[in-house]
Amino acid sequence: MDKETTYVKVNPDSPSSEGVREAGRILREGGLVAFPTETVYGLGASALNPRAVAEIFKAKGRPDDNPLIVHISDKNQVPDLTDEITVQTGRLMEAFWPGPLTIVLHKKPVVPDVVTAGLHTVAVRIPDHPVALEIIKAAGVPVAAPSANSSGKPSPTTAEHVLRDLEGKIDMIVDGGACRVGLESTVIDMTSEPPVILRPGGISREDIEGVLGHVETDINQVSSTGTPRSPGVKYKHYAPKAKVIVVTGDDYAKIFARIAELVSEYRSAAKRVGILASAEMARGYCADEVFPVGSRTRLETVAQNLFYGLRFLDGADVDVIIAEGYPETGIGSAIMNRLIKAAGGRVIYV
């Protein structure tokens, strides 16, 4: 381990504290700080310091052609990063900021190429978390921050997750409690016409179309050089150590029956099986571990607990994780995106 990682707790209800001020100082001086947002924990560095940003990639083991999101604390900071703020972009900011929406815009030269993976665009958002906002204000600089986990693992939704992955690799972890949304932000490219959703997340396509009208979706979009236009679209993501299989369809009874068959098959082969189950069906399963992730009637609870559940089952040393699928509407689209990524495309339709 190269660094001594300081761990501080901050009360989200009164985030102004010595710990927050110290986090701001570390960021301003080129260090790395993990902090809570409403989506997942982020690993921050000054977005204007190329050396500091390069340390993010080193700490995470993240490919350097994977662009980062720049976090700011006020809409007035957007012109520091881009010259182009259209009427449509302004509507999105007004409707969803602070919040789990990242907007891709043409960048100014002040934004280092290491932040954008050499692209001529920059991804920007204002997080909706009091601790994150206070830290960014204290830093006095925009903060580049991907999720605060080892690259490829499930994103961290608690400070304990960050500690397990990054202790000794970063300067500070700020514990502000569990994340409210539990999935990363939606990313929308406003340099395209019509706008294109590059990654589904905490704001649904339906919500965005309520503000802008028609938008496209392209979750596999890469630039002409092969660089992903958004985080979370090119590489293996969100994956635990265990093999993940998703079973989905319109008939919940068929989902349950197929999962029960798979559990029997794997346990007959002496494999430990974990199930990422809806609250409605969790009690009916017979497996080594069952994690009730949330209710099918309130998909926001599934989103909130998804990464926590994947990490819990991995910690239980299961060999296989079988996950129920969900309708791909609203936040269900983001849930399924993360599950399919975690499964490496191993999806059974029933």
Helices and strands as residue ranges (DSSP letters): E 6-9, H 18-28, E 33-35, E 42-46, H 50-60, E 69-71, G 75-80, H 87-96, E 101-106, H 113-116, E 121-125, H 130-139, E 143-144, H 159-166, E 172-175, E 186-189, E 196-199, H 205-212, E 216-217, E 243-248, H 252-268, E 273-278, G 282-284, E 289-294, H 299-315, E 320-324, H 332-342, E 347-349
